[in-house]
Amino acid sequence: KMGDAAKDLSTEQGKTIAEATGEYARAVETLEWNGTHAEELSAPIPMGPNRMIVPEPLGVVAAFTPWNYPAVLIARKLAPALAAGCPVILKGAEETPSAAVHFVEALRQAGIPDGVVNLVFGVPVQISRHLLNSPIVKVLTFTGSTEVGKQLAKLAANNLQRCILELGGHSPVVVCEDADLATAIPAISEYKFECAGQSCNAPSRILVARPLYEEFLSRMTEVARKIKIGPPDDPATEMGPMANARRIEAMQRLIEDAVDRGARVETGGTRLDQQGFYWPPTILTGVPKDAKVLHDEPFGPILTVAPFDTIEEAIEEANATEYGLAAYFFTGVADAKRALIGGLAAGAVSVNYLKGVSRDAPYGGVKQSGYGYEGGEQGLRSFQSLKLVNGLGSFG
């Protein structure tokens, strides 16, 4: 029951009921897309009169999912693996276990044979070492921090297990001089402060053309201040608490470091004085380039805002992190669009909107944001071996 599952997720993670319900809806869409295309993408691919490619399942998949979007990320791993014909061992997130339990139980009720989908919880290091030390496991798919992703990739190297790694992000938004602020500001605010900013795709650094800078900052700050923070089960709540004390401590460290280096807090900046892990939307300006908040993934409701004078300068600043997961920009000028699409170092670039990851498109990071693809045909192919068959004519 999606309603019960959404309530459980909201209780565990802190996102609003509306956000949790929307996440489960996206997860179901992912299951449906992969199920619909499973037969088509498992069929032989003709390569001419005497050749073809035969897709075959790679084998057992070890899937590791995080706590921030557990339902949709479980779906993005389970659905293509199963559609490709691979059994899965799912290590669910210990802090948000209900999503994994609901998913596996729903699949069991739908008729998935015993042993095809397996669920385990426990100490992550012990589980990852045990699974990746086994030659039975052929694929590792992981979403999480860059640090943990590198550790898992090292373990997977021993048995040459294929890796699909969606790691950290530090997404820029470039707001050009011709941008429509009535469109840009609500889009940035909604996508940034969903799930209290605990998303690797969430925008974190806003770069604004200098002629628009003061107006943008004023309007963005006003919108951030008006966001209603409260219990996730309150229908009036627009942003719930953060997931745990670790995220609160991270917000404090990043903001204290930035302020110590000369940054200014336009709004927010301190933990709310109420029970729970509540941190308000925070906007920083005048942040020096060596501040940690410009380099460490914030993973929370912190935005930095800075002006730029040229597109070249904006691209340089946008690319000035080790991450390359997502980037966004707002402009209607064709030359600026071409420059930004070609210049931004990211696995996905969005023009004049900010949205979640599509179920039918490949998605993956560059630089320290990982490698491999989830979603669409390429996501399903990640769990297949493409066997090339030559000389078919000789078989008559």
C-alpha positions as CSV (number, residue, x, y, z in Angstrom):
1,K,0.0,0.0,0.0
2,M,1.7,3.2,-1.2
3,G,0.0,5.3,1.5
4,D,1.4,3.2,4.3
5,A,4.8,3.0,2.7
6,A,5.0,6.8,2.2
7,K,4.1,7.3,5.9
8,D,6.8,4.9,7.0
9,L,9.4,6.6,4.8
10,S,8.4,10.1,6.1
11,T,8.7,8.9,9.7
12,E,12.1,7.4,9.2
13,Q,13.7,10.0,6.9
14,G,11.9,13.3,7.7
15,K,10.7,14.2,4.2
16,T,7.1,15.3,4.0
17,I,4.3,12.9,3.3
18,A,3.8,14.6,-0.1
19,E,7.5,14.1,-1.0
20,A,7.5,10.5,0.1
21,T,4.3,9.8,-1.9
22,G,5.9,11.4,-4.9
23,E,9.0,9.4,-4.5
24,Y,7.1,6.1,-4.4
25,A,5.2,7.2,-7.5
26,R,8.5,7.7,-9.3
27,A,9.7,4.3,-8.1
28,V,6.6,2.6,-9.5
29,E,7.1,4.4,-12.9
30,T,10.6,3.0,-13.0
31,L,9.4,-0.5,-12.3
32,E,6.8,-0.1,-15.1
33,W,9.2,1.2,-17.6
34,N,11.8,-1.5,-17.2
35,G,9.1,-4.2,-17.1
36,T,7.6,-2.9,-20.3
37,H,11.0,-2.8,-22.1
38,A,12.5,-6.0,-20.7
39,E,11.6,-8.3,-23.6
40,E,12.6,-5.8,-26.2
41,L,16.0,-5.1,-24.7
42,S,16.7,-8.8,-24.1
43,A,16.1,-9.7,-27.8
44,P,19.0,-10.4,-30.2
45,I,20.2,-7.4,-32.1
46,P,20.9,-8.0,-35.8
47,M,24.3,-6.7,-37.1
48,G,24.0,-7.6,-40.7
49,P,23.4,-10.9,-42.6
50,N,26.0,-12.9,-40.7
51,R,26.3,-11.2,-37.3
52,M,24.2,-10.4,-34.3
53,I,24.5,-9.4,-30.6
54,V,22.9,-11.6,-28.0
55,P,22.2,-9.8,-24.7
56,E,22.7,-12.1,-21.7
57,P,22.3,-11.4,-18.0
58,L,25.6,-10.8,-16.2
59,G,24.6,-12.6,-13.1
60,V,24.2,-11.8,-9.4
61,V,24.0,-8.1,-8.6
62,A,25.0,-6.5,-5.3
63,A,22.9,-3.3,-4.8
64,F,23.7,-0.8,-2.1
65,T,21.1,2.0,-1.6
66,P,21.3,5.2,0.6
67,W,18.8,6.7,3.0
68,N,17.9,9.9,1.3
69,Y,15.8,8.6,-1.6
70,P,15.6,4.9,-0.7
71,A,12.4,4.0,-2.7
72,V,13.3,5.6,-6.0
73,L,16.9,4.4,-5.8
74,I,16.0,0.9,-4.9
75,A,13.7,0.9,-8.0
76,R,16.5,2.3,-10.2
77,K,18.7,-0.7,-9.2
78,L,16.2,-3.5,-8.9
79,A,14.1,-2.8,-11.9
80,P,16.8,-2.9,-14.6
81,A,18.7,-5.8,-13.0
82,L,15.5,-7.9,-12.9
83,A,14.5,-6.9,-16.4
84,A,17.9,-8.0,-17.6
85,G,17.5,-11.4,-15.9
86,C,19.8,-10.9,-12.9
87,P,19.1,-12.0,-9.4
88,V,19.8,-9.2,-6.8
89,I,21.2,-9.0,-3.3
90,L,19.9,-5.7,-2.0
91,K,21.6,-4.1,1.0
92,G,19.0,-1.7,2.3
93,A,19.7,1.5,4.1
94,E,19.7,0.9,7.9
95,E,18.3,4.3,8.6
96,T,15.4,4.0,6.2
97,P,14.7,0.2,6.2
98,S,11.0,0.3,5.4
99,A,11.4,1.1,1.7
100,A,13.5,-2.0,1.1
101,V,11.1,-4.2,3.1
102,H,8.0,-2.8,1.3
103,F,9.7,-3.3,-2.1
104,V,10.8,-6.8,-1.5
105,E,7.4,-7.8,-0.1
106,A,5.6,-6.3,-3.0
107,L,7.8,-8.2,-5.5
108,R,7.2,-11.4,-3.6
109,Q,3.5,-10.9,-3.7
110,A,3.8,-10.1,-7.4
111,G,5.3,-13.5,-8.0
112,I,9.0,-13.0,-8.1
113,P,10.5,-16.5,-7.5
114,D,12.3,-17.2,-4.2
115,G,16.0,-16.3,-4.3
116,V,15.7,-13.8,-7.1
117,V,15.5,-10.8,-4.8
118,N,17.3,-11.0,-1.5
119,L,17.4,-8.4,1.2
120,V,20.0,-7.9,3.9
121,F,20.7,-5.3,6.6
122,G,23.7,-5.0,8.9
123,V,27.1,-3.4,9.3
124,P,27.8,-1.9,5.8
125,V,31.6,-2.7,5.8
126,Q,31.0,-6.3,6.8
127,I,28.3,-6.8,4.2
128,S,30.2,-5.2,1.3
129,R,33.4,-7.1,2.0
130,H,31.5,-10.4,2.2
131,L,29.5,-9.8,-1.0
132,L,32.3,-8.4,-3.1
133,N,34.8,-11.0,-2.0
134,S,32.5,-13.6,-3.6
135,P,33.1,-14.5,-7.3
136,I,29.4,-15.2,-7.5
137,V,28.7,-11.5,-7.5
138,K,29.2,-10.1,-11.0
139,V,27.9,-6.5,-10.7
140,L,28.1,-3.8,-8.0
141,T,25.6,-0.9,-8.2
142,F,25.9,1.8,-5.5
143,T,24.6,5.2,-4.8
144,G,26.3,7.2,-2.0
145,S,29.3,9.3,-1.2
146,T,32.4,9.4,-3.3
147,E,34.6,8.2,-0.5
148,V,32.5,5.1,0.1
149,G,32.2,4.5,-3.7
150,K,35.9,4.4,-4.0
151,Q,36.3,1.9,-1.2
152,L,33.7,-0.3,-2.8
153,A,35.4,0.0,-6.2
154,K,38.6,-1.2,-4.7
155,L,36.9,-4.3,-3.2
156,A,35.2,-4.9,-6.6
157,A,38.5,-4.8,-8.4
158,N,39.6,-8.1,-6.9
159,N,37.0,-10.0,-8.8
160,L,36.6,-7.5,-11.6
161,Q,33.0,-7.0,-10.8
162,R,31.4,-4.3,-13.0
163,C,30.6,-1.1,-11.1
164,I,27.8,1.4,-11.5
165,L,28.6,4.2,-9.1
166,E,26.4,7.3,-8.7
167,L,28.4,9.3,-6.2
168,G,28.5,12.9,-4.7
169,G,27.4,16.1,-6.4
170,H,27.8,19.9,-6.0
171,S,25.5,21.2,-8.6
172,P,25.8,24.8,-10.0
173,V,23.0,26.9,-11.4
174,V,24.0,29.6,-13.9
175,V,21.4,32.4,-14.1
176,C,22.1,34.5,-17.1
177,E,21.2,38.2,-17.6
178,D,18.1,37.4,-19.7
179,A,16.7,34.8,-17.3
180,D,13.1,34.9,-16.2
181,L,13.4,35.1,-12.4
182,A,9.7,34.4,-12.0
183,T,10.5,30.9,-13.4
184,A,14.1,30.4,-12.1
185,I,13.6,31.3,-8.4
186,P,10.6,28.9,-7.7
187,A,12.3,26.1,-9.7
188,I,15.5,26.5,-7.7
189,S,13.8,26.8,-4.4
190,E,11.5,23.8,-4.9
191,Y,14.3,21.5,-6.1
192,K,16.9,22.7,-3.6
193,F,14.8,22.4,-0.5
194,E,13.0,19.2,-1.3
195,C,14.1,16.5,1.2
196,A,15.8,19.4,3.2
197,G,18.4,19.6,0.4
198,Q,19.7,16.1,1.1
199,S,20.1,15.2,-2.6
200,C,23.2,14.7,-4.7
201,N,21.4,16.4,-7.6
202,A,20.2,19.4,-5.6
203,P,21.6,22.8,-6.7
204,S,24.1,24.2,-4.2
205,R,26.0,27.0,-5.9
206,I,24.1,29.8,-7.7
207,L,26.0,32.0,-10.2
208,V,24.1,35.1,-11.3
209,A,24.8,37.6,-14.0
210,R,25.9,40.8,-12.2
211,P,23.1,43.0,-13.6
212,L,20.5,40.6,-12.1
213,Y,22.5,39.7,-8.9
214,E,20.9,42.1,-6.4
215,E,17.3,41.4,-7.6
216,F,17.9,37.7,-7.6
217,L,19.4,37.6,-4.2
218,S,16.6,39.7,-2.7
219,R,13.9,37.6,-4.2
220,M,15.6,34.3,-3.5
221,T,16.2,35.2,0.1
222,E,12.6,36.2,0.5
223,V,11.4,32.9,-0.9
224,A,13.7,30.9,1.4
225,R,12.6,32.8,4.5
226,K,8.9,32.0,3.7
227,I,9.4,28.2,3.5
228,K,7.3,26.6,6.2
229,I,9.4,24.2,8.3
230,G,7.7,21.7,10.5
231,P,6.8,18.1,11.2
232,P,6.7,16.0,8.1
233,D,3.2,14.7,8.7
234,D,1.7,18.2,8.9
235,P,0.1,19.0,5.5
236,A,1.2,22.6,5.8
237,T,4.9,21.7,6.1
238,E,7.0,22.6,3.1
239,M,10.3,21.3,4.4
240,G,10.8,18.7,7.1
241,P,13.7,18.0,9.4
242,M,17.1,16.7,8.3
243,A,17.6,12.9,8.6
244,N,20.0,12.8,11.5
245,A,22.4,14.6,13.8
246,R,25.3,14.1,11.5
247,R,23.7,16.3,8.9
248,I,23.1,19.1,11.5
249,E,26.8,18.9,12.5
250,A,27.9,19.1,8.8
251,M,25.7,22.2,8.3
252,Q,27.3,23.8,11.4
253,R,30.9,23.0,10.2
254,L,30.4,24.4,6.7
255,I,28.7,27.6,7.7
256,E,31.1,28.3,10.6
257,D,34.0,27.8,8.2
258,A,32.5,30.1,5.5
259,V,31.7,32.8,8.0
260,D,35.2,32.6,9.6
261,R,36.6,33.2,6.1
262,G,34.4,36.3,5.5
263,A,31.1,35.0,4.1
264,R,27.8,36.7,5.0
265,V,24.6,34.8,6.0
266,E,21.6,36.3,4.2
267,T,19.1,34.0,5.9
268,G,19.2,30.9,8.1
269,G,22.6,29.8,9.3
270,T,21.7,28.3,12.7
271,R,19.9,25.3,13.9
272,L,16.2,26.0,14.8
273,D,15.5,26.1,18.5
274,Q,13.0,23.2,18.6
275,Q,13.1,19.5,19.1
276,G,14.2,17.6,16.1
277,F,16.9,18.0,13.4
278,Y,15.6,21.2,11.9
279,W,17.8,23.4,9.9
280,P,16.4,26.4,8.0
281,P,17.0,27.3,4.3
282,T,20.4,29.1,4.4
283,I,21.8,31.5,1.8
284,L,25.5,32.6,1.9
285,T,27.1,35.4,-0.1
286,G,30.6,36.7,-0.3
287,V,31.9,33.2,0.1
288,P,35.7,33.0,-0.6
289,K,36.9,30.4,-3.1
290,D,38.7,28.4,-0.4
291,A,35.7,27.9,1.8
292,K,34.7,24.3,2.4
293,V,31.1,24.9,1.4
294,L,32.3,25.5,-2.2
295,H,34.1,22.2,-2.4
296,D,32.6,19.7,0.1
297,E,29.2,18.4,-0.9
298,P,26.7,20.3,1.3
299,F,23.9,17.7,1.3
300,G,21.6,20.1,3.1
301,P,19.6,23.3,2.7
302,I,22.6,25.6,2.0
303,L,22.9,27.8,-1.1
304,T,25.8,30.1,-2.0
305,V,25.0,33.0,-4.4
306,A,27.7,34.9,-6.3
307,P,27.8,37.2,-9.3
308,F,29.6,36.7,-12.6
309,D,30.5,39.0,-15.5
310,T,31.0,36.6,-18.5
311,I,29.8,33.2,-19.5
312,E,33.4,32.0,-19.5
313,E,33.8,33.1,-15.9
314,A,30.5,31.4,-14.9
315,I,31.6,28.1,-16.6
316,E,35.0,28.2,-14.8
317,E,33.3,28.7,-11.4
318,A,30.7,26.1,-12.1
319,N,33.3,23.5,-12.9
320,A,35.5,24.5,-9.9
321,T,34.8,21.4,-7.9
322,E,35.8,17.7,-8.1
323,Y,32.2,16.8,-8.7
324,G,30.3,16.5,-12.0
325,L,26.8,15.0,-11.5
326,A,24.3,17.7,-12.5
327,A,24.3,21.3,-13.7
328,Y,21.5,23.8,-14.5
329,F,21.2,27.1,-16.2
330,F,18.6,29.7,-17.2
331,T,18.8,31.6,-20.5
332,G,17.0,32.0,-23.8
333,V,20.1,33.1,-25.7
334,A,21.2,30.5,-28.2
335,D,24.9,31.3,-28.0
336,A,24.8,31.1,-24.2
337,K,23.0,27.8,-24.4
338,R,25.6,26.3,-26.7
339,A,28.5,27.6,-24.5
340,L,27.0,26.3,-21.3
341,I,25.9,22.9,-22.7
342,G,29.4,22.4,-24.1
343,G,31.3,23.9,-21.2
344,L,29.6,22.6,-18.1
345,A,31.3,19.4,-16.8
346,A,28.4,17.3,-15.6
347,G,26.6,14.1,-16.5
348,A,23.4,16.0,-17.0
349,V,22.7,19.6,-17.9
350,S,19.2,21.0,-17.6
351,V,18.1,24.1,-19.5
352,N,15.5,26.5,-17.9
353,Y,14.2,23.9,-15.4
354,L,15.2,21.7,-12.5
355,K,13.6,18.2,-12.3
356,G,14.3,14.8,-11.0
357,V,16.0,12.0,-12.9
358,S,13.9,10.6,-15.8
359,R,13.1,6.9,-15.8
360,D,13.8,6.5,-19.6
361,A,17.1,8.4,-19.9
362,P,20.6,7.3,-19.0
363,Y,22.1,9.2,-16.0
364,G,25.6,9.1,-14.6
365,G,28.3,11.4,-13.3
366,V,31.7,12.5,-14.5
367,K,34.9,13.4,-12.5
368,Q,34.4,12.3,-8.9
369,S,30.7,11.8,-9.2
370,G,31.1,8.3,-10.5
371,Y,30.7,6.2,-13.6
372,G,28.3,4.0,-15.3
373,Y,24.6,4.7,-16.1
374,E,21.2,4.2,-14.5
375,G,18.0,4.7,-16.3
376,G,16.7,4.0,-19.8
377,E,18.2,1.5,-22.2
378,Q,21.7,2.1,-21.1
379,G,20.7,1.5,-17.5
380,L,19.3,-1.9,-18.3
381,R,22.3,-2.8,-20.5
382,S,24.5,-2.2,-17.5
383,F,23.4,-5.6,-16.3
384,Q,23.9,-7.4,-19.6
385,S,26.8,-9.0,-21.4
386,L,26.5,-8.2,-25.1
387,K,27.7,-11.4,-26.8
388,L,28.8,-10.9,-30.4
389,V,27.9,-13.8,-32.7
390,N,29.8,-14.0,-36.0
391,G,29.5,-16.2,-39.1
392,L,25.8,-17.0,-38.8
393,G,25.7,-17.9,-42.5
394,S,27.9,-20.9,-41.8
395,F,25.2,-22.5,-39.7
396,G,22.8,-22.6,-42.6
